Amino acid sequence: MQNPLQMNQQNPLENDPQMQQYFDTLPKYVQENIKQSGAKFCSLAELQQCAANLTQSQQ
């Protein structure tokens, strides 16, 4: 089992309230694409860029 510090470093999306709040506002298909990709984001800006790319590709 991993210690909590390692888990925090590996998945900031689940441990950063600001990132989680933004993620929760995304359309469900974007959330699913991100979850299925297994992508890990180091910052809110990275998450926002990924979401923007996904929403643009659906238009």
ABEGO torsion letter per residue (X at the ends): XBBAAAAAAABAAAABAAAAAAAAABBAAAAAAAAAAGBBBABAAAAAAAAAAAAAAAX
